[in-house]
């Protein structure tokens, strides 16, 4: 499971560094930090609505969207998911 997230992060970082055309991720990076933040907010709200609707498929899809956009935001800040996992592990101790 975490292997796939690492692969996805590698793709996101590649998009950030190389900005290939016709890439949705490139588009967000080019639009800047405000757009990345906006997308995280939008997806979080959509997840809340999905939770309220109690639709498992909608919840899964919105969670995936939120995680994807959160990873883009993290990479825009030169952070990775492993940085967040480190914080969670420290809190758990």
N, C-alpha and C positions, 0 to 999 in steps of 0.2 A: 504494500500500500504506500509506504513512505517512499519507496523507490520511484513510483510513478510521479509523486509530487516533486521529487528531486529532478526527474527528467523534465517535467513541466517548467520548473524554475530555470533549468538550463535553456530551454526554448525562450522563455521570457527574457532572460539576460541576453541571449543572442539577439533577440529583436531590439532590445534597448541599445546594444552596442552597434549593430549593423543597420538598423532601421530599413529592413527590406520593404519594398513597395507592396501594396495590396495585402498588408497584414493589419488586422484589427488591433493587435497589440502595439504595433508601430504607430498606428493612428493615435492611440491614447498617449503614448510617450511623446509624440510630436505636439499634441494639444496641451501638454504640460501638467503640472502638479494639481492644479485646480480640477482638471477633468478626471484625473485618477481618483482624487478624493470624492468628487461627485459620484463617480461610478460605484465606489464602495458604499456610499450613503444610499444610493438608489437600490442597490442589490440588498442591502440590509432591510430597508423598508419593504421590499418585495418579499423577503423571507418572513418578516413579521406577518404580513398579510397571508402568506401561504400557511403559516402556523395557525393563524386565526381560522382559516378555512379548513384546517385539519385534513389537507389533501397530501398524502404521503409522496406521490410523484411530484407534485408542485414543490413540496418542501425539499426533496432531493435536488431538483433542478435549480431552485433558488440558492440552496447551500453551495452547489457547484459554482454557480455564477459569482456568489460572494467570495468564495475561496479564490477563484481565478482573479477577480479584480483586486482582492486583498494582496495577492502575490505581486501583481503589477505595481500596486502602491508601495509595497515593501521594497521592491527593486528600484523604484523611483527615488527611494530614500537610502539606497545602498545598503539595504538590510535583506536578510533572507529568512525563510521560515525557521531555519535552525536557530536563529537569534531569539525567536519567540518561544521555541521549544525550550531553550536554555532558561528563559525566565520562568516558564511553567514548571520546569524541573526544580528550580531553586525554591519556588513557592510551595512545592509539594513536600519538601524536606522538613 
